[in-house]
Amino acid sequence: MSFISTLLSFFFLGISLSAPIGPINAAQLNKGISKGFWHAYVIGLGAVVADIIYMLLVYFGVIHLLESPFIKTFLWLFGFFVLVYTGVESIKDAGKISDSPQLINKGATLGKTFVSGFLISLLNPLSILFWLGIYGSVLAKAIHDFSLHQLLLYSAMIVLGILLWDITMATASSIFRKFLTTKILKAISIVSGLSLIGFGIYFGVQAFRLLFFS
């Protein structure tokens, strides 16, 4: 496999890692519809920072420490609270959606949005299993085939693929708000908020199982 094709394969791996529907995609859709492109992009950027942390943990071999039942229960519970809170806020904010840019951005700060995306991704135990299974297996093979600087370059291509998907999601969701009626936008915002609550409930169930049935 040539150098360029290898770069592209890692780039598309990053896209494929981000594409499946999950809490971050649901949150991005909600933010793009309710607050516009930058909030949707920044929530994805926060998730990317969490992804990079997990990539580093996999690389340095310490992610296995996060697989203990106590830590996993802690992450499931905090993920539950973060997602349910975010979902409830999304449903509440749906009532504020209007055609007025002033109302769209009222009370919105990019810093809070970034932290929200970071926590949603960081407190998702599925991210641990995801990066351990996908990036861990890629790393196990690549570390024998490539030098350190090549490995860093290919890892950067994964991150670039994730960032491109974030831009795509942010653009698509912000475009939706330009062409859909306020009523439909509110409905989508409520549905995406409910999906976040649904993910949160799933996290809570997993925590309950670990606490009482493991």
N, C-alpha and C positions, 0 to 999 in steps of 0.2 A: 504494500500500500504506500502510495507516494505521500510526501510531507503535506501537500495541499489537501489531498483527500482525507488524511488523518485529522487535519485541523477541522475540516468540514464535518467529519463524523462526530467529533466532540462537540462542535457547535450545535448540530442538530440533536445531539443527546441532551444538551441543555434545554432546547425548545421542548423536546418530548417529556422531559422531567417536569416542566411547568404547565404543560397543556391540560393534563387531566383535571377535571373539576374538583375543587376542594375549597377550604375556607378562604384562602387568599384570593382565588379567582372570584368567589362570591363577594368578598369584601371590595375588591377592585371594581366589580360591576356596580355595586352599590355606591361607592364613592364617586365614580365617574358620572353616574346619573344624577346624584344629589349635589355634588360639589365641583364637578368638572375634571379636566384632564390631569392637572397637576396633583390633585389629591389621590386620584386613582394610581398615578405613576409612583408617587411617594410611598403609598402603602405597599406597593410591590417592591420598592427599593428597600424598605425596612425588612421585608421578607428575605430579600437577597442577602442582606447583611447576616441574618440568622443562618441562611444556607451556607455562607462562607465560613461561619463559625463551626458548623457541623462538618464541613469539608476538612477544616483544619484539625478537628478532633479525630476524624477518621484517619487523616494523614499521620498524626502523632500517636495513634493507637490508643487514645484514652477514652474513646466513645463507649467502650465496653463498660466503663464505670457507670454510665448512665442507664445501663440495662438492669440494674438492681431493682427489685420490686418496690422498694421504698421510693427511689427517685422516679420511677415510672408512675407510681401512684400520685406523687407530688405534681408531676407534669400534667397528668390527665386531669387532676382537680383544678389546677390553675388554668389549663386550657379551657376547661368547662366554664369557669367564671369569666374569662376574657371573651370567649365566643358568645356566650349568652348575653353578657353586658353589651357587646358590640352589636349583636342582633337586635336587642331591645332598643338601643339608641338609633339604629337604622330605621326601625319601624316608626319611632317617634319623629325622626327627622323627615320621614316621608311626607308628613303633613305640612312641612315647611317648603317643599319643592314648589317653585313657581318659575315664571319666565324672567323674573328680575334677577340680574347678576348680583345685586346688593344682597338679596335674600339668600342666594346660593352660597355666598361666601361668609355670611354673617356667623360669627362665632367659630369659624373654622380656622384652625392653625395647622400648617404643614408639619410642625414638630409633633403634635399629638397624633396626627395621621401616621407619621413615620413610626412612632413608638407602637401604635396599634398593630401595624403590619409586622413589625419586628417581634412583638410578643405572641401574636397569633401563630407565627411560624416557629418561633423558638420553643413555645410551650406545647407544641404538637408532637407527642411521642412517635407518631407515624413518620415524622421527619427523621427521627433517629434511625428507625428501621429502614426508611427509604434510602437515606444516605449511606447507611452501613451496607445495605444490600446492593445498591446500584453503584455508588461511587467507590465503595469498599472493594467490590469485585473488579471494577475497572482499574482501580489503583493497584490491586494485587497483581494484575497482568502487566500493567504499564510500567510498574517499578522495575520489572526485569527487562523490559524491552527498550526503555527510553532513559536518557540522562535526566538529572534533576531539573535543568532549565527547560528541557522539552516537556517534562511532566507539569511544571508550573505553567507553561504556555498552553498546554492542552486543558488544564484545569481552568485557566482564564477563558478559554473558548467556551467551556460549559457555562461559566458565569455570564459571558456575552450572550449566549443563546437564551438564558433565563431573562436577561435584561431586555432583549428584543421582544420576547413574549410579553413582558410587562408593558412595554411601549404599545404593542399591538392591542392588549386588553384595555389600556388606558384610553387609547385613541378610539377604539370601537365603542366603549361605554360612553365617552363624551360625545361622540357623533350621534349615538342613540338619542341623547337628550335634545339634540338640535332638530331631529326629525319626528320625534314622537310627541303626542299631546301630553299635557301635564297630568291628566288622569291616568294615562298608561304608564308614565314615568313613576307616579306614586305607587301604582300596582306592582311594577317591577321592583321598586325599592323595598316594598313590603315583603315580596316573595324572597328577595335575596336576604333580607333580614331574618325571615323565617328559616331559610336554609342555614344561616349562621347559627341560629338557635338549635337547629337540628343537629349540626355538627357538634355543638356544645353538649347537647344531651347525650350524643354518642360517646363523647369523651367522659362524661359523668358516669355513664353505665360501665365503661371500662374501669374507671377508678373504683366503683362499687364492687365490681367483680374481683379486682386485685385485693381490695381490703377484706372482703368477707368470704371469698371462694378460692383463694390461692394458698 
